[in-house]
Amino acid sequence: MQHTLVALVQDRPGVLNRAVSVFRRRSINIESLTVERTEQSGISRMTWVVSTDDLPSIVAQLEKLIDVLEVYEVRAAEFPGASPSRAVAMAEAMGAGAPSSSLAAAQADGAA
């Protein structure tokens, strides 16, 4: 089953390597990976799309990494009518404290 995971991490050298190693050790292919800075200085957001049935242990291992602040799964069902990529964009907008009008516009754009 395909899952979209988002992690907020410290923006430090080596964090991406340690996080990706969690997937590598379990031989899980990363279908998509995006890393971007957030509005908070020193914090980055990593977004992975992976196919696995072992999601709880992956999340637990990511949460154990020192530089990882938060890990959560984004589910398209939480954003009816949105594609998985649009659901991630809307979840990130909500996490960034985007005005509700921006979120409503993104949802309306997805319905069109």
N, CA, C and O atoms as a printed pandas DataFrame, in Angstrom:
     atom_number atom_name residue_name chain_id  residue_number  x_coord  y_coord  z_coord
0              1         N          MET        A               1    0.838   -1.179    0.000
1              2        CA          MET        A               1    0.000    0.000    0.000
2              3         C          MET        A               1    0.886    1.247    0.000
3              4         O          MET        A               1    1.929    1.277    0.654
4              5         N          GLN        A               2    0.467    2.262   -0.731
5              6        CA          GLN        A               2    1.249    3.490   -0.850
6              7         C          GLN        A               2    0.901    4.452    0.290
7              8         O          GLN        A               2   -0.270    4.660    0.608
8              9         N          HIS        A               3    1.942    5.033    0.899
9             10        CA          HIS        A               3    1.783    5.960    2.014
10            11         C          HIS        A               3    2.590    7.220    1.756
11            12         O          HIS        A               3    3.643    7.177    1.119
12            13         N          THR        A               4    2.089    8.343    2.255
13            14        CA          THR        A               4    2.812    9.604    2.197
14            15         C          THR        A               4    3.154   10.010    3.624
15            16         O          THR        A               4    2.272   10.228    4.454
16            17         N          LEU        A               5    4.449   10.106    3.890
17            18        CA          LEU        A               5    4.937   10.484    5.217
18            19         C          LEU        A               5    5.573   11.864    5.158
19            20         O          LEU        A               5    6.241   12.206    4.182
20            21         N          VAL        A               6    5.369   12.643    6.190
21            22        CA          VAL        A               6    5.972   13.964    6.305
22            23         C          VAL        A               6    6.709   14.022    7.635
23            24         O          VAL        A               6    6.178   13.607    8.665
24            25         N          ALA        A               7    7.936   14.538    7.608
25            26        CA          ALA        A               7    8.722   14.696    8.828
26            27         C          ALA        A               7    9.256   16.119    8.902
27            28         O          ALA        A               7    9.760   16.657    7.916
28            29         N          LEU        A               8    9.141   16.715   10.065
29            30        CA          LEU        A               8    9.788   17.994   10.322
30            31         C          LEU        A               8   11.106   17.671   11.004
31            32         O          LEU        A               8   11.139   16.953   12.003
32            33         N          VAL        A               9   12.191   18.205   10.458
33            34        CA          VAL        A               9   13.531   17.850   10.933
34            35         C          VAL        A               9   14.379   19.101   11.133
35            36         O          VAL        A               9   14.090   20.164   10.584
36            37         N          GLN        A              10   15.431   18.948   11.932
37            38        CA          GLN        A              10   16.422   20.007   12.076
38            39         C          GLN        A              10   17.161   20.131   10.741
39            40         O          GLN        A              10   17.476   19.119   10.114
40            41         N          ASP        A              11   17.434   21.338   10.310
41            42        CA          ASP        A              11   18.137   21.574    9.049
42            43         C          ASP        A              11   19.645   21.507    9.317
43            44         O          ASP        A              11   20.310   22.527    9.497
44            45         N          ARG        A              12   20.163   20.264    9.337
45            46        CA          ARG        A              12   21.573   20.024    9.636
46            47         C          ARG        A              12   22.146   19.034    8.630
47            48         O          ARG        A              12   21.402   18.239    8.056
48            49         N          PRO        A              13   23.461   19.072    8.409
49            50        CA          PRO        A              13   24.084   18.096    7.510
50            51         C          PRO        A              13   23.906   16.669    8.046
51            52         O          PRO        A              13   24.032   16.431    9.247
52            53         N          GLY        A              14   23.612   15.729    7.148
53            54        CA          GLY        A              14   23.507   14.326    7.501
54            55         C          GLY        A              14   22.120   13.848    7.886
55            56         O          GLY        A              14   21.897   12.641    7.982
56            57         N          VAL        A              15   21.180   14.761    8.109
57            58        CA          VAL        A              15   19.837   14.363    8.529
58            59         C          VAL        A              15   19.143   13.564    7.420
59            60         O          VAL        A              15   18.524   12.536    7.695
60            61         N          LEU        A              16   19.240   14.022    6.188
61            62        CA          LEU        A              16   18.618   13.304    5.075
62            63         C          LEU        A              16   19.194   11.892    4.954
63            64         O          LEU        A              16   18.447   10.932    4.769
64            65         N          ASN        A              17   20.505   11.764    5.058
65            66        CA          ASN        A              17   21.139   10.450    4.951
66            67         C          ASN        A              17   20.641    9.495    6.035
67            68         O          ASN        A              17   20.335    8.338    5.747
68            69         N          ARG        A              18   20.558    9.968    7.272
69            70        CA          ARG        A              18   20.094    9.108    8.359
70            71         C          ARG        A              18   18.633    8.718    8.171
71            72         O          ARG        A              18   18.256    7.578    8.444
72            73         N          ALA        A              19   17.812    9.652    7.709
73            74        CA          ALA        A              19   16.392    9.353    7.509
74            75         C          ALA        A              19   16.194    8.350    6.370
75            76         O          ALA        A              19   15.413    7.407    6.499
76            77         N          VAL        A              20   16.895    8.551    5.266
77            78        CA          VAL        A              20   16.762    7.643    4.128
78            79         C          VAL        A              20   17.286    6.256    4.487
79            80         O          VAL        A              20   16.797    5.258    3.957
80            81         N          SER        A              21   18.263    6.180    5.370
81            82        CA          SER        A              21   18.804    4.888    5.794
82            83         C          SER        A              21   17.761    4.022    6.495
83            84         O          SER        A              21   17.855    2.795    6.458
84            85         N          VAL        A              22   16.771    4.640    7.131
85            86        CA          VAL        A              22   15.687    3.878    7.761
86            87         C          VAL        A              22   14.955    3.055    6.696
87            88         O          VAL        A              22   14.614    1.896    6.932
88            89         N          PHE        A              23   14.717    3.646    5.541
89            90        CA          PHE        A              23   14.046    2.939    4.446
90            91         C          PHE        A              23   14.987    1.923    3.796
91            92         O          PHE        A              23   14.579    0.808    3.470
92            93         N          ARG        A              24   16.254    2.319    3.611
93            94        CA          ARG        A              24   17.227    1.438    2.971
94            95         C          ARG        A              24   17.425    0.147    3.747
95            96         O          ARG        A              24   17.477   -0.931    3.156
96            97         N          ARG        A              25   17.538    0.249    5.073
97            98        CA          ARG        A              25   17.760   -0.947    5.899
98            99         C          ARG        A              25   16.616   -1.946    5.775
99           100         O          ARG        A              25   16.822   -3.143    5.978
100          101         N          ARG        A              26   15.426   -1.481    5.449
101          102        CA          ARG        A              26   14.270   -2.370    5.303
102          103         C          ARG        A              26   13.975   -2.700    3.833
103          104         O          ARG        A              26   12.961   -3.325    3.523
104          105         N          SER        A              27   14.859   -2.280    2.947
105          106        CA          SER        A              27   14.699   -2.516    1.499
106          107         C          SER        A              27   13.370   -1.965    0.976
107          108         O          SER        A              27   12.693   -2.607    0.173
108          109         N          ILE        A              28   13.009   -0.771    1.441
109          110        CA          ILE        A              28   11.789   -0.113    0.986
110          111         C          ILE        A              28   12.173    0.932   -0.045
111          112         O          ILE        A              28   12.995    1.809    0.219
112          113         N          ASN        A              29   11.570    0.830   -1.218
113          114        CA          ASN        A              29   11.842    1.782   -2.289
114          115         C          ASN        A              29   11.098    3.091   -2.013
115          116         O          ASN        A              29    9.907    3.084   -1.703
116          117         N          ILE        A              30   11.805    4.198   -2.129
117          118        CA          ILE        A              30   11.192    5.519   -1.991
118          119         C          ILE        A              30   10.742    5.942   -3.387
119          120         O          ILE        A              30   11.564    6.139   -4.282
120          121         N          GLU        A              31    9.445    6.077   -3.560
121          122        CA          GLU        A              31    8.896    6.437   -4.863
122          123         C          GLU        A              31    9.020    7.929   -5.139
123          124         O          GLU        A              31    9.153    8.346   -6.290
124          125         N          SER        A              32    8.978    8.726   -4.081
125          126        CA          SER        A              32    9.109   10.170   -4.226
126          127         C          SER        A              32    9.693   10.727   -2.927
127          128         O          SER        A              32    9.361   10.266   -1.835
128          129         N          LEU        A              33   10.565   11.721   -3.065
129          130        CA          LEU        A              33   11.181   12.367   -1.905
130          131         C          LEU        A              33   11.313   13.854   -2.201
131          132         O          LEU        A              33   11.840   14.257   -3.237
132          133         N          THR        A              34   10.820   14.658   -1.263
133          134        CA          THR        A              34   10.942   16.107   -1.377
134          135         C          THR        A              34   11.451   16.650   -0.053
135          136         O          THR        A              34   10.975   16.259    1.012
136          137         N          VAL        A              35   12.422   17.554   -0.124
137          138        CA          VAL        A              35   12.933   18.215    1.072
138          139         C          VAL        A              35   12.871   19.709    0.813
139          140         O          VAL        A              35   13.313   20.190   -0.230
140          141         N          GLU        A              36   12.316   20.440    1.778
141          142        CA          GLU        A              36   12.209   21.888    1.626
142          143         C          GLU        A              36   12.308   22.560    2.985
143          144         O          GLU        A              36   11.992   21.966    4.016
144          145         N          ARG        A              37   12.742   23.784    2.968
145          146        CA          ARG        A              37   12.784   24.565    4.203
146          147         C          ARG        A              37   11.375   24.995    4.558
147          148         O          ARG        A              37   10.518   25.153    3.689
148          149         N          THR        A              38   11.150   25.182    5.847
149          150        CA          THR        A              38    9.855   25.678    6.301
150          151         C          THR        A              38    9.985   27.159    6.623
151          152         O          THR        A              38   11.051   27.751    6.460
152          153         N          GLU        A              39    8.890   27.747    7.079
153          154        CA          GLU        A              39    8.920   29.158    7.448
154          155         C          GLU        A              39    9.705   29.379    8.735
155          156         O          GLU        A              39   10.074   30.509    9.052
156          157         N          GLN        A              40    9.961   28.299    9.479
157          158        CA          GLN        A              40   10.751   28.394   10.717
158          159         C          GLN        A              40   12.221   28.193   10.382
159          160         O          GLN        A              40   12.583   27.207    9.740
160          161         N          SER        A              41   13.049   29.099   10.802
161          162        CA          SER        A              41   14.481   29.008   10.553
162          163         C          SER        A              41   15.053   27.750   11.219
163          164         O          SER        A              41   14.770   27.470   12.383
164          165         N          GLY        A              42   15.861   26.998   10.464
165          166        CA          GLY        A              42   16.512   25.814   11.002
166          167         C          GLY        A              42   15.689   24.549   10.961
167          168         O          GLY        A              42   16.136   23.506   11.439
168          169         N          ILE        A              43   14.481   24.617   10.393
169          170        CA          ILE        A              43   13.589   23.457   10.303
170          171         C          ILE        A              43   13.292   23.174    8.827
171          172         O          ILE        A              43   12.983   24.089    8.063
172          173         N          SER        A              44   13.388   21.904    8.435
173          174        CA          SER        A              44   13.047   21.479    7.075
174          175         C          SER        A              44   11.935   20.451    7.130
175          176         O          SER        A              44   11.700   19.818    8.159
176          177         N          ARG        A              45   11.252   20.296    6.000
177          178        CA          ARG        A              45   10.179   19.325    5.864
178          179         C          ARG        A              45   10.598   18.288    4.835
179          180         O          ARG        A              45   10.948   18.640    3.708
180          181         N          MET        A              46   10.567   17.005    5.212
181          182        CA          MET        A              46   10.829   15.908    4.289
182          183         C          MET        A              46    9.513   15.204    4.018
183          184         O          MET        A              46    8.763   14.886    4.941
184          185         N          THR        A              47    9.239   14.963    2.743
185          186        CA          THR        A              47    8.022   14.267    2.354
186          187         C          THR        A              47    8.412   13.061    1.513
187          188         O          THR        A              47    9.080   13.205    0.489
188          189         N          TRP        A              48    7.992   11.863    1.945
189          190        CA          TRP        A              48    8.276   10.627    1.224
190          191         C          TRP        A              48    6.974    9.998    0.780
191          192         O          TRP        A              48    5.965   10.069    1.481
192          193         N          VAL        A              49    7.001    9.375   -0.400
193          194        CA          VAL        A              49    5.934    8.486   -0.839
194          195         C          VAL        A              49    6.581    7.119   -0.956
195          196         O          VAL        A              49    7.531    6.933   -1.718
196          197         N          VAL        A              50    6.057    6.151   -0.187
197          198        CA          VAL        A              50    6.625    4.807   -0.158
198          199         C          VAL        A              50    5.498    3.776   -0.210
199          200         O          VAL        A              50    4.361    4.053    0.172
200          201         N          SER        A              51    5.841    2.589   -0.691
201          202        CA          SER        A              51    4.910    1.460   -0.663
202          203         C          SER        A              51    5.427    0.463    0.352
203          204         O          SER        A              51    6.492   -0.128    0.174
204          205         N          THR        A              52    4.665    0.280    1.416
205          206        CA          THR        A              52    5.060   -0.659    2.471
206          207         C          THR        A              52    3.843   -1.044    3.297
207          208         O          THR        A              52    2.868   -0.299    3.387
208          209         N          ASP        A              53    3.924   -2.219    3.895
209          210        CA          ASP        A              53    2.900   -2.654    4.844
210          211         C          ASP        A              53    3.391   -2.485    6.278
211          212         O          ASP        A              53    2.668   -2.788    7.228
212          213         N          ASP        A              54    4.613   -2.004    6.429
213          214        CA          ASP        A              54    5.258   -1.910    7.735
214          215         C          ASP        A              54    5.380   -0.455    8.202
215          216         O          ASP        A              54    6.412   -0.058    8.744
216          217         N          LEU        A              55    4.341    0.325    7.992
217          218        CA          LEU        A              55    4.397    1.758    8.284
218          219         C          LEU        A              55    4.640    2.087    9.760
219          220         O          LEU        A              55    5.451    2.969   10.042
220          221         N          PRO        A              56    3.980    1.426   10.712
221          222        CA          PRO        A              56    4.200    1.804   12.116
222          223         C          PRO        A              56    5.666    1.701   12.554
223          224         O          PRO        A              56    6.148    2.565   13.287
224          225         N          SER        A              57    6.376    0.664   12.116
225          226        CA          SER        A              57    7.775    0.547   12.537
226          227         C          SER        A              57    8.656    1.574   11.837
227          228         O          SER        A              57    9.643    2.032   12.413
228          229         N          ILE        A              58    8.319    1.941   10.611
229          230        CA          ILE        A              58    9.067    2.988    9.900
230          231         C          ILE        A              58    8.921    4.310   10.655
231          232         O          ILE        A              58    9.909    4.997   10.916
232          233         N          VAL        A              59    7.687    4.657   11.001
233          234        CA          VAL        A              59    7.431    5.905   11.731
234          235         C          VAL        A              59    8.163    5.885   13.071
235          236         O          VAL        A              59    8.763    6.885   13.465
236          237         N          ALA        A              60    8.116    4.763   13.766
237          238        CA          ALA        A              60    8.791    4.655   15.061
238          239         C          ALA        A              60   10.296    4.855   14.921
239          240         O          ALA        A              60   10.914    5.531   15.744
240          241         N          GLN        A              61   10.888    4.271   13.881
241          242        CA          GLN        A              61   12.328    4.425   13.675
242          243         C          GLN        A              61   12.680    5.857   13.314
243          244         O          GLN        A              61   13.688    6.378   13.793
244          245         N          LEU        A              62   11.875    6.507   12.480
245          246        CA          LEU        A              62   12.132    7.901   12.128
246          247         C          LEU        A              62   12.043    8.792   13.368
247          248         O          LEU        A              62   12.862    9.694   13.548
248          249         N          GLU        A              63   11.048    8.536   14.221
249          250        CA          GLU        A              63   10.875    9.349   15.423
250          251         C          GLU        A              63   12.038    9.202   16.397
251          252         O          GLU        A              63   12.275   10.099   17.207
252          253         N          LYS        A              64   12.766    8.093   16.336
253          254        CA          LYS        A              64   13.911    7.876   17.224
254          255         C          LYS        A              64   15.136    8.682   16.818
255          256         O          LYS        A              64   16.038    8.888   17.629
256          257         N          LEU        A              65   15.178    9.142   15.567
257          258        CA          LEU        A              65   16.320    9.925   15.110
258          259         C          LEU        A              65   16.344   11.266   15.851
259          260         O          LEU        A              65   15.317   11.928   15.995
260          261         N          ILE        A              66   17.506   11.643   16.304
261          262        CA          ILE        A              66   17.651   12.828   17.145
262          263         C          ILE        A              66   17.163   14.104   16.457
263          264         O          ILE        A              66   16.510   14.935   17.088
264          265         N          ASP        A              67   17.473   14.263   15.179
265          266        CA          ASP        A              67   17.134   15.505   14.479
266          267         C          ASP        A              67   15.702   15.549   13.956
267          268         O          ASP        A              67   15.296   16.555   13.375
268          269         N          VAL        A              68   14.934   14.491   14.147
269          270        CA          VAL        A              68   13.547   14.455   13.684
270          271         C          VAL        A              68   12.643   14.993   14.791
271          272         O          VAL        A              68   12.659   14.493   15.916
272          273         N          LEU        A              69   11.864   16.006   14.462
273          274        CA          LEU        A              69   10.990   16.648   15.441
274          275         C          LEU        A              69    9.595   16.036   15.459
275          276         O          LEU        A              69    8.990   15.896   16.522
276          277         N          GLU        A              70    9.077   15.666   14.268
277          278        CA          GLU        A              70    7.713   15.160   14.157
278          279         C          GLU        A              70    7.588   14.354   12.868
279          280         O          GLU        A              70    8.161   14.719   11.842
280          281         N          VAL        A              71    6.836   13.256   12.926
281          282        CA          VAL        A              71    6.558   12.438   11.746
282          283         C          VAL        A              71    5.065   12.158   11.722
283          284         O          VAL        A              71    4.483   11.815   12.751
284          285         N          TYR        A              72    4.436   12.300   10.555
285          286        CA          TYR        A              72    3.025   11.955   10.440
286          287         C          TYR        A              72    2.728   11.498    9.018
287          288         O          TYR        A              72    3.460   11.811    8.079
288          289         N          GLU        A              73    1.637   10.752    8.884
289          290        CA          GLU        A              73    1.191   10.286    7.571
290          291         C          GLU        A              73    0.098   11.223    7.083
291          292         O          GLU        A              73   -0.774   11.629    7.851
292          293         N          VAL        A              74    0.151   11.563    5.807
293          294        CA          VAL        A              74   -0.888   12.366    5.178
294          295         C          VAL        A              74   -1.766   11.402    4.402
295          296         O          VAL        A              74   -1.284   10.640    3.564
296          297         N          ARG        A              75   -3.048   11.443    4.686
297          298        CA          ARG        A              75   -3.993   10.552    4.011
298          299         C          ARG        A              75   -4.901   11.378    3.124
299          300         O          ARG        A              75   -5.458   12.388    3.554
300          301         N          ALA        A              76   -5.048   10.940    1.873
301          302        CA          ALA        A              76   -5.904   11.660    0.921
302          303         C          ALA        A              76   -7.341   11.687    1.409
303          304         O          ALA        A              76   -8.079   12.613    1.070
304          305         N          ALA        A              77   -7.767   10.695    2.201
305          306        CA          ALA        A              77   -9.136   10.647    2.715
306          307         C          ALA        A              77   -9.438   11.841    3.618
307          308         O          ALA        A              77  -10.598   12.220    3.783
308          309         N          GLU        A              78   -8.393   12.436    4.205
309          310        CA          GLU        A              78   -8.585   13.601    5.064
310          311         C          GLU        A              78   -8.904   14.851    4.245
311          312         O          GLU        A              78   -9.346   15.862    4.791
312          313         N          PHE        A              79   -8.676   14.775    2.929
313          314        CA          PHE        A              79   -8.926   15.900    2.031
314          315         C          PHE        A              79   -9.763   15.383    0.862
315          316         O          PHE        A              79   -9.218   15.135   -0.214
316          317         N          PRO        A              80  -11.079   15.214    1.046
317          318        CA          PRO        A              80  -11.929   14.617    0.010
318          319         C          PRO        A              80  -11.785   15.332   -1.328
319          320         O          PRO        A              80  -11.751   16.561   -1.393
320          321         N          GLY        A              81  -11.701   14.541   -2.390
321          322        CA          GLY        A              81  -11.608   15.077   -3.739
322          323         C          GLY        A              81  -10.211   15.488   -4.154
323          324         O          GLY        A              81  -10.005   15.905   -5.293
324          325         N          ALA        A              82   -9.251   15.378   -3.256
325          326        CA          ALA        A              82   -7.885   15.805   -3.558
326          327         C          ALA        A              82   -7.033   14.604   -3.956
327          328         O          ALA        A              82   -7.173   13.512   -3.405
328          329         N          SER        A              83   -6.153   14.827   -4.918
329          330        CA          SER        A              83   -5.174   13.803   -5.266
330          331         C          SER        A              83   -4.174   13.704   -4.124
331          332         O          SER        A              83   -4.093   14.623   -3.308
332          333         N          PRO        A              84   -3.398   12.604   -4.038
333          334        CA          PRO        A              84   -2.413   12.515   -2.951
334          335         C          PRO        A              84   -1.445   13.692   -2.916
335          336         O          PRO        A              84   -1.130   14.196   -1.837
336          337         N          SER        A              85   -0.965   14.142   -4.084
337          338        CA          SER        A              85   -0.021   15.263   -4.078
338          339         C          SER        A              85   -0.692   16.557   -3.626
339          340         O          SER        A              85   -0.078   17.368   -2.934
340          341         N          ARG        A              86   -1.944   16.749   -4.013
341          342        CA          ARG        A              86   -2.678   17.941   -3.579
342          343         C          ARG        A              86   -2.958   17.865   -2.081
343          344         O          ARG        A              86   -2.921   18.884   -1.392
344          345         N          ALA        A              87   -3.240   16.652   -1.566
345          346        CA          ALA        A              87   -3.478   16.478   -0.135
346          347         C          ALA        A              87   -2.232   16.857    0.656
347          348         O          ALA        A              87   -2.333   17.484    1.710
348          349         N          VAL        A              88   -1.056   16.479    0.154
349          350        CA          VAL        A              88    0.191   16.848    0.827
350          351         C          VAL        A              88    0.342   18.356    0.826
351          352         O          VAL        A              88    0.698   18.940    1.850
352          353         N          ALA        A              89    0.078   19.001   -0.305
353          354        CA          ALA        A              89    0.209   20.448   -0.400
354          355         C          ALA        A              89   -0.743   21.147    0.575
355          356         O          ALA        A              89   -0.368   22.121    1.227
356          357         N          MET        A              90   -1.978   20.640    0.667
357          358        CA          MET        A              90   -2.931   21.257    1.586
358          359         C          MET        A              90   -2.524   21.016    3.037
359          360         O          MET        A              90   -2.651   21.914    3.870
360          361         N          ALA        A              91   -2.034   19.813    3.351
361          362        CA          ALA        A              91   -1.593   19.530    4.723
362          363         C          ALA        A              91   -0.418   20.422    5.098
363          364         O          ALA        A              91   -0.352   20.922    6.221
364          365         N          GLU        A              92    0.512   20.624    4.162
365          366        CA          GLU        A              92    1.654   21.482    4.432
366          367         C          GLU        A              92    1.205   22.919    4.622
367          368         O          GLU        A              92    1.742   23.630    5.471
368          369         N          ALA        A              93    0.221   23.355    3.835
369          370        CA          ALA        A              93   -0.294   24.719    3.981
370          371         C          ALA        A              93   -0.937   24.895    5.348
371          372         O          ALA        A              93   -0.776   25.938    5.983
372          373         N          MET        A              94   -1.664   23.884    5.802
373          374        CA          MET        A              94   -2.288   23.958    7.123
374          375         C          MET        A              94   -1.223   24.004    8.211
375          376         O          MET        A              94   -1.355   24.752    9.179
376          377         N          GLY        A              95   -0.170   23.208    8.055
377          378        CA          GLY        A              95    0.910   23.175    9.039
378          379         C          GLY        A              95    1.684   24.473    9.070
379          380         O          GLY        A              95    2.252   24.836   10.099
380          381         N          ALA        A              96    1.712   25.178    7.944
381          382        CA          ALA        A              96    2.444   26.429    7.866
382          383         C          ALA        A              96    1.625   27.603    8.393
383          384         O          ALA        A              96    2.095   28.740    8.420
384          385         N          GLY        A              97    0.396   27.312    8.811
385          386        CA          GLY        A              97   -0.451   28.379    9.322
386          387         C          GLY        A              97   -0.994   29.253    8.209
387          388         O          GLY        A              97   -1.194   30.454    8.396
388          389         N          ALA        A              98   -1.235   28.651    7.044
389          390        CA          ALA        A              98   -1.772   29.408    5.919
390          391         C          ALA        A              98   -3.179   29.901    6.251
391          392         O          ALA        A              98   -3.927   29.223    6.955
392          393         N          PRO        A              99   -3.534   31.067    5.751
393          394        CA          PRO        A              99   -4.884   31.568    5.989
394          395         C          PRO        A              99   -5.912   30.597    5.427
395          396         O          PRO        A              99   -5.661   29.940    4.417
396          397         N          SER        A             100   -7.063   30.505    6.073
397          398        CA          SER        A             100   -8.086   29.566    5.630
398          399         C          SER        A             100   -8.530   29.855    4.204
399          400         O          SER        A             100   -8.961   28.941    3.502
400          401         N          SER        A             101   -8.435   31.104    3.760
401          402        CA          SER        A             101   -8.820   31.429    2.386
402          403         C          SER        A             101   -7.871   30.769    1.388
403          404         O          SER        A             101   -8.303   30.354    0.312
404          405         N          SER        A             102   -6.576   30.666    1.729
405          406        CA          SER        A             102   -5.617   29.989    0.863
406          407         C          SER        A             102   -5.919   28.511    0.785
407          408         O          SER        A             102   -5.824   27.910   -0.285
408          409         N          LEU        A             103   -6.288   27.908    1.926
409          410        CA          LEU        A             103   -6.613   26.492    1.948
410          411         C          LEU        A             103   -7.898   26.253    1.171
411          412         O          LEU        A             103   -7.987   25.284    0.417
412          413         N          ALA        A             104   -8.891   27.111    1.337
413          414        CA          ALA        A             104  -10.153   26.964    0.604
414          415         C          ALA        A             104   -9.919   27.083   -0.886
415          416         O          ALA        A             104  -10.534   26.356   -1.667
416          417         N          ALA        A             105   -9.038   27.990   -1.300
417          418        CA          ALA        A             105   -8.725   28.144   -2.729
418          419         C          ALA        A             105   -8.050   26.900   -3.274
419          420         O          ALA        A             105   -8.345   26.477   -4.392
420          421         N          ALA        A             106   -7.146   26.305   -2.501
421          422        CA          ALA        A             106   -6.477   25.075   -2.940
422          423         C          ALA        A             106   -7.464   23.931   -3.059
423          424         O          ALA        A             106   -7.362   23.125   -3.983
424          425         N          GLN        A             107   -8.430   23.843   -2.130
425          426        CA          GLN        A             107   -9.439   22.801   -2.181
426          427         C          GLN        A             107  -10.365   23.015   -3.373
427          428         O          GLN        A             107  -10.729   22.056   -4.053
428          429         N          ALA        A             108  -10.747   24.255   -3.631
429          430        CA          ALA        A             108  -11.626   24.561   -4.755
430          431         C          ALA        A             108  -10.923   24.252   -6.070
431          432         O          ALA        A             108  -11.546   23.748   -7.004
432          433         N          ASP        A             109   -9.632   24.549   -6.150
433          434        CA          ASP        A             109   -8.859   24.261   -7.347
434          435         C          ASP        A             109   -8.815   22.758   -7.608
435          436         O          ASP        A             109   -8.823   22.332   -8.763
436          437         N          GLY        A             110   -8.769   21.954   -6.551
437          438        CA          GLY        A             110   -8.722   20.503   -6.687
438          439         C          GLY        A             110  -10.051   19.939   -7.139
439          440         O          GLY        A             110  -10.086   18.882   -7.770
440          441         N          ALA        A             111  -11.148   20.617   -6.833
441          442        CA          ALA        A             111  -12.473   20.134   -7.231
442          443         C          ALA        A             111  -12.757   20.413   -8.689
443          444         O          ALA        A             111  -13.628   19.783   -9.289
444          445         N          ALA        A             112  -12.020   21.364   -9.270
445          446        CA          ALA        A             112  -12.285   21.749  -10.664
446          447         C          ALA        A             112  -11.742   20.721  -11.644
447          448         O          ALA        A             112  -11.880   20.890  -12.855
